Amino acid sequence: MRAAVMSAHGEPLSVEQVADPDPAPHGAVVEVKATGVCRSDWHAWQGHDPVQLPHVGGHECAGVVLAVGSEVRRAQVGDRVTLPFCCGCGACASCVDGETQLCLEAIHPGFVTWGSFAEQIAVPHADVNLVTLPDELEFEAAAALGCRFITAWAGVHIHGGVRAGDWVVVHGCGGVGLAATMIASAAGAGVIAVDLDPGKLATAERIGAVASVDAGAGDVPGRIRELTGGGAHVSIDAIGSPAVISASIGSLRRRGVHVQIGLLYGSDATPPVAMDDVYNRELRIAGTMGMAVRHYPKVLRSIANRVVDPRPLITKRIGLDGISNELALMSSFGQTGVTVATI
């Protein structure tokens, strides 16, 4: 099969012929039809996430089951499927509780194993992790769900508990931030988008934000409190930055929720947090690690009913040969929305 292979961190990928994967007894092999190109892939390419080289990244995948292992009972050859980026084992305490994204033996395709920047991908524990797609949802849209849309869904609904009439602030209008904006707006919240890029703020307003704030204009929390009459109910860091975390917590009203979606690395991984604000105002801090497989049916029903729609988030379509350049562009935050590669 063809795959975009990373041989060195930060260097261009090379599209090469590599061996086809075989399914594990509990696993499956999926023919990749489309894959998202995500900032998490960029982190692995930069070496922030340690991966064993040579490596094939990619974790936002949609395709067709090509083969299944001898122990697989539910998944079948020919199924149209997607999968979470945190694959569970199905047997540990977290998986038994239904929280497959917190599996004690979690496998992350595209990081721990080779991923979807290839014509085929091996999926572990197929009966646990493969999600059947409705026929009307095309592969590009399913790949756009990826980690960004489902993580945004988890941040807004599962961890943020957003309700109609709430104020929600989304700090960062990349792919996951725009997805959070769309999802929170569809839930009836008033969404305020925060970013440095006027074009990204305009996009956020087109998909549901009722107001936007220039992150470079100073005193973002003060502006949020003014717009919301006291602060947001939920504030989401969709970037991953100590400064954004501080602004997000400062933007909350009493008993508000800060949701951490953006990843932090190196010296940024242990940011100072205003814990006096947390206890004085009874705030909550919630982390996200993707979304459990059990929540996918609700997301897919919402898409089928046009409550939310990932398709408008797709702003660029490329092929396997374009993935390397797309990763390079991410170094300057040059994207708006979601880039999908068709394989």
C-alpha positions, 0 to 999 in steps of 0.5 A: 500500500501507499503511505505518507511516511515520516522518517525524521521529525519536522522533515517532509513526509515521503509517499512510499510503498509499504507492507499492507497490515494484517488484522490482529485476531481481535482487530480489523483492517480498514481501507482508508477513504478519507482522513483528516489532517489534525494539529495532533498529527503536527505535534507528533511530526514535530516530536512533541509526542514521541513516536517510533520512526519511521512512522505513519501518522493520521488518526481521523479516519473513515473507510471500508472494512477490508478484513477482520480477525478470527475473534471478531464477531460484530464488524464485517467486511464491507462495513462503512466505518470510522473509529475514535482516536483513543481505541479501547480494549473492551475489558479493563475497568474504564471500558467496562464502565463505558469510558473507552476513551480512558482505556487503561490499555489504550491504543492511539492509531497514528501515534502508538501504531501506524495511522491513516495517512495510508491506504489501509489502517489496522484497527485494534479490538474492532468490535469495540472501536469500529463505528458503523456509518450511515449510508448518507454520511460520505467519507469526507464528512465522517473523517471531519468528525475525526478527533476534533468534532467528537472532542468538541462534542464531548467538551460542550455536552459531556464535560461542559453540560451546555444548556440552551441560554448558556454563554459559551466562550471558545478560545481559538477558532481552528478546526476544534474551536469551530466545531465547538462553536457549531455544537454549542450554538446548535444547543441554544447557547450564545457563543463568543469566539476569541481568536487573533485572526479576523478571518477565523472570527468571521468564520466562527460568526458564520457558523453560529457565534453571536459575537467575537473578541480579538484576542490581541486587543487586551483584557479578554476576560473583561470583554467577555464579562461585559458581553455576557453580563457577568461571565461565561457558563462554559469557557473552552481552551481550543488552543492549548496555552497557559495564557489562554487558560488564564483568560478562560478561567478569568472569563467564567462566572461563578460555578462556571466550567473551564474545558481543556481541549487544546494540548500543551507540551514542554514547559507549557504542560504545567501552567500556573492556574489561579486556584484561588479563583477556582475555589472562591468562585466554585469553578470546575476544570474539565479535561477531554480525551476524545469521546467514548464510543457509546456516544457516537450514535447520538452524534450521528443522529444529530448529523442525520437530523441536521442539528449539526453538520461537519461538512461546512467545517471542511475548507480544504481537500487534498490527496495523500501527496499533500499531507506533508505540506499541510503539516508544514503550514500548521507551523504558522497556524495557516489553516481555517477549518478542517483539511481532509485528504482523500486516499 
